[in-house]
């Protein structure tokens, strides 16, 4: 799986894998998803999060094309 912002470790620091690219994409589109959900006025936070991941999944598929 592709990671966003991995940190290399060294003798003093273990390093981190970073967040998944899918999570990064979802986080970037979440404000747009929240606005879209607010415009509809009948959805909640879970709906906005699910929409953000739908966009993220579309972006992941587009990368493969």
Secondary structure, 3 states (H helix, E strand, C coil): CCEECCECCCCCCCCECCEEHHHHHHHHHHHHHHHHHHHHCCCCHHHHHHHHHHHHHHHHHHHHC
